[in-house]
């Protein structure tokens, strides 16, 4: 396969950036992996603030840079790692340089919360994008008009690419190699880095499962506790209403007011939380997991799991399987909890 040299790739650094997010593109792009012709590889540049020639990252790390933001503006591809802080405005000189690079024709990619820099530069307006699930609300607060997809690992929108948190940045970097130099080069890089060339699913599988809502001062508290203890049963709204000694409509109004969801939405969320626990901490077959969490059949579990988490239950188990010792210990603990 014939490929053109992809040109200059600049990684931006700024004071306060987390070291790992800077290190990912450095490790991926600094030099070609074994088996890839150096003459086809990127012209890599690490670019710091103008005239500083260094940037103090999160203590105690300092990045020495032979290039500055003027070089970044002239690059063909610009990678922006995580912003120093999601609670403060991104560095104005970095925002200015990224905007200028884009206007000059560069391709811009953000890793994790680097999306805050792109948003401040106005480069995400009208585009579907993503960032780390934990910081989506902070980004929405600053830029409420953005079209944020919380479930994917990365999004390629042509000249603008965004990724979810931390290791999703690695996925995006491997994707860039595949796009620029082909699958053989991307696979070589992935083998060298000992990572998957392509991960199934999105970041929905990594979002921290919410703690089952049990508001102690709620009139629904006893009903919620009862439902959680009986998740394996085919519970209906009428079952919940009868236990709460309420009418169906009154129960629905209470759920919406106190939990922001319908009774069936809340039940499904709790069933999927239970399914995740069983998939992670036991070796039960998928059909037994489906039965234990009240979803009935393996096919029903797969349907809901694929829609809400983005991968199948089996793929989730493979990705999140602990060690055998942890499985035995935690399954005993979980079994005691469920009995």
Secondary structure, DSSP 8 states (H G I E B T S, - for coil): -------EEEEE--TT--HHHHHHHHHHHSS--TTS-GGGS-EEEEEESTTT-EEE-STT-EEE-SEEHHHHHT-SEEEE---S-TTS---HHHHHHHHHHHHHT-EEEE-GGGHHHHHHTT-STTSEE---GGGHHHHHHH-TT-EE-TT-SEEE-SSEEEE-STHHHHHHHHHHHHHHH-HHHHHHHHHHHTS-SS-SS-GGGGS--------TTSTTHHHHHHHHHTTTS---HHHHHHHHT--HHHHHHHHHHHHSS-HHHHHHHHHHHHHHHHHHH----HHHHHHHTT--SHHHHHHHHHHHHSS-HHHHHHHH---HHHHHHHHHHHHHHH-
